[in-house]
Amino acid sequence: MSHEAKVISPIPGVFYRKPSPDKEVYVNEGDSVKAGDTIALVEVMKSFNEIKTEISGTVGKFLILDEDMIEAGQEIATIIEE
């Protein structure tokens, strides 16, 4: 039985799915991830903070668009844990 979990941003800032503009996204919807994998970045005052998943599973859906401003505690993606 699968379980859907949310990835939550611990900090406010600008959300990025790529490590830099000329690189590929960390993960796409449908990709497998392991606990501790980086799935995005949040920029706060020119400091880039990795957002990591706490569980292993499949990326279900990103709930935030690239370069959106986000708040601390905001849901940014779902992970389907199997």
C-alpha positions as CSV (number, residue, x, y, z in Angstrom):
1,M,0.0,0.0,0.0
2,S,1.4,3.4,-1.0
3,H,1.4,6.5,1.2
4,E,1.7,10.1,0.0
5,A,4.0,12.4,2.0
6,K,4.7,16.1,1.6
7,V,8.1,17.8,1.2
8,I,7.9,21.0,3.3
9,S,10.2,24.0,3.0
10,P,11.8,24.8,6.3
11,I,12.6,28.4,5.3
12,P,11.0,31.2,3.2
13,G,12.7,32.3,0.0
14,V,12.8,31.7,-3.8
15,F,12.2,28.2,-4.9
16,Y,14.4,26.6,-7.6
17,R,14.2,23.1,-9.1
18,K,17.7,23.4,-10.7
19,P,21.1,23.9,-9.1
20,S,21.8,26.7,-11.6
21,P,20.0,28.2,-14.7
22,D,22.1,26.1,-17.2
23,K,21.7,22.8,-15.4
24,E,18.9,20.2,-15.5
25,V,16.3,20.0,-12.7
26,Y,17.2,17.8,-9.7
27,V,14.2,15.5,-10.2
28,N,11.1,15.3,-12.3
29,E,7.7,14.1,-11.4
30,G,7.7,10.3,-11.6
31,D,11.4,10.0,-10.6
32,S,12.5,7.7,-7.8
33,V,14.3,9.3,-4.8
34,K,16.0,8.1,-1.7
35,A,15.8,9.7,1.7
36,G,18.3,12.5,1.8
37,D,18.2,13.2,-2.0
38,T,18.1,16.9,-2.9
39,I,15.0,17.8,-4.9
40,A,15.2,21.6,-5.0
41,L,16.9,24.8,-3.6
42,V,15.5,27.7,-1.7
43,E,17.4,31.0,-1.9
44,V,17.4,33.3,1.0
45,M,19.6,36.5,0.7
46,K,22.0,34.9,-1.8
47,S,22.3,31.8,0.3
48,F,21.2,28.6,-1.5
49,N,19.7,25.9,0.8
50,E,19.1,22.4,-0.4
51,I,15.7,20.9,0.1
52,K,16.0,17.1,0.7
53,T,13.4,14.4,0.9
54,E,13.1,12.6,4.2
55,I,11.6,9.5,2.7
56,S,12.3,7.2,-0.3
57,G,9.7,6.8,-3.0
58,T,8.5,8.4,-6.2
59,V,8.1,12.1,-6.8
60,G,4.3,12.6,-7.2
61,K,3.8,16.3,-8.0
62,F,5.5,19.6,-7.5
63,L,3.1,22.0,-5.8
64,I,5.3,25.1,-6.5
65,L,6.5,26.6,-9.8
66,D,10.2,27.3,-10.4
67,E,11.2,30.8,-9.1
68,D,8.1,31.2,-6.9
69,M,8.4,32.9,-3.6
70,I,7.6,30.4,-0.8
71,E,7.0,30.5,2.9
72,A,8.5,28.4,5.7
73,G,6.2,25.4,6.2
74,Q,4.9,25.5,2.7
75,E,4.3,22.2,0.9
76,I,6.5,22.0,-2.2
77,A,6.2,18.5,-3.5
78,T,4.6,15.1,-2.8
79,I,6.5,11.8,-2.5
80,I,4.7,8.5,-2.9
81,E,6.2,6.1,-0.5
82,E,5.6,2.4,-1.3
